[in-house]
Amino acid sequence: MEILYIFIVLAVAVSLFCLIYYLNSKTKKPDNCSSLPEECESCKVIFCRNKKTDKDDETKEK
Amino acid sequence: MEVITSLVIVFLVAMVTNNIVLSTGYGICSYIGVSKNRKSAIGMGCALVFVVFMASLVSYFLEMLLVALNIEFMQTIVFILVIASLVQLVEMICKKFLPSLYQSLGIYLPLITTNCVVLYVTKQICDVEAILIAAGVSGSLANNGFFNFLFAMVYALGTALGYFLCITLMSTIRNRIDYSPVKRGFAGAGIALVTTAIMVLAIGGLSGIF
């Protein structure tokens, strides 16, 4: 019986996680917040505040 | 009256005297990483307080269920899944309603999943008697089911706020360090760790106050 409980508890927990993960991936990211790896110029700069617009401004200045 | 006093003591011990970062060293990775910027530090602290409290609330009842089903050994794996789900939920809420916080937290928000503070607290609240004894309060108070729950939640909130206090203080100190002449070898993480060591000494001086 315990084996069955283990499977039920695990199935519920995993399916809850999958559902929330799916909903999260479907939620649109805020504007100006592009994906990190494309925007990061250095490994130290891992904040999402490196916006595309900032980069555009820099290229314009150059 | 005894219960209220005990609650206050448990809260203060969890938050200050037995501060999770400064006395045990849990969560030091995000503490050093995010404290560079004050805004991000406050955001990270708030996100962690929310996740810890919610995770504790859910895992307290989950633990009861696991005990009833006689499968307590599943505790860790179930708690990890619950924490991961909650972090995804917080990320979703931030994306939708708090875009500035989402932007400033960046990669650190999903990393709360691997923050050992959350798992530590959720596992600790399953043994309220040990929490009370560590705080120097009579362990017999844990016999009442409602008080047991109350103490667990107060402990979880105190620990999370302790992390918040610690990371906010550190970000303020590092903000001042940025304007100070620091030797090249010490700059960055080096001076942050030295500062943390001084903070540990300061907090260590309060141990045994209650």
Interface residues (C-beta under 8 A of the other chain):
Chain A: E2 Y5 I6 V9 L10 A13 V14 L16 F17 I20 Y21 L23 N24 T27 K28 K29 P30 D31 N32 C33 L36 I46 F47 C48 R49 K51
Chain B: N37 S40 L65 L66 L69 N70 I71 M74 I77 V78 L81 V82 A84 S85 Q88 L89 E91 M92 K95 K96 P99 Y102 Q103 S104 L105 G106 I107
